[in-house]
Amino acid sequence: MQFAPDTLIALRSAVNLVNTAEAEVDQLRTVADLDHFLAEEQYSGFRAGTQGELREVRHLRTVFRALWGADVDEAVEIVNNILRNARALPQLVKHDGWDYHLHATTHDAPLADRISTEIALAVMDVVRSGELDRLRTCAAQDCRAVLLDLSRNRSKRFCDTGNCANREHVRAYRQRKAGAGTK
């Protein structure tokens, strides 16, 4: 499935945001952590740099985590609530070296509103394309991280946060070897 470039960027940002809570140590503990995350994800616009802003962004992880495993109606309800709460007004904009793409808030809107509406617009495209099943949870037994499966054959099963795929393959290999040795 082909999504618009800004949709892909927002979806990957959603994955990265949710997964900041799934690491052994929370990756959004401080305002400096948030600044680092925003720089990595190339978010622009006003930043208050406050503990309140950090709390709001940390809360978004829970909101977006709910999309992974949600059915279509639940996902639509989440997206519509986000857009309503942010008083979103979609428009095409061009800035910071990016070609035209969708924004639904102003440049100086609160950070949590900008992040949530950008991701909500991306999820709207996913829902409209009938591709919600591409938002998955890692198949590793000991991992709750989320992933975005953009593979052609819908085969991505493991997240990119660690070595989940390698660990699971080693575990399966050892189980097969142990089973073969008992015969």
Salt bridges, closest charged atoms under 4 A:
GLU22 OE2 - ARG65 NE 3.83
GLU22 OE2 - ARG144 NH2 3.66
ASP26 OD2 - ARG58 NH1 2.89
ASP26 OD1 - ARG61 NH1 2.85
ASP33 OD2 - ARG29 NE 3.89
ASP96 OD2 - HIS95 ND1 3.02
ASP99 OD1 - LYS94 NZ 3.99
ASP125 OD1 - ARG128 NH1 3.27
GLU131 OE1 - ARG134 NE 2.76
GLU131 OE1 - ARG154 NH2 2.58
ASP133 OD1 - ARG154 NH1 2.84
ASP142 OD1 - ARG167 NH2 2.93
ASP149 OD2 - ARG136 NH1 2.67
ASP160 OD2 - LYS156 NZ 2.91
GLU168 OE2 - ARG171 NH1 2.38
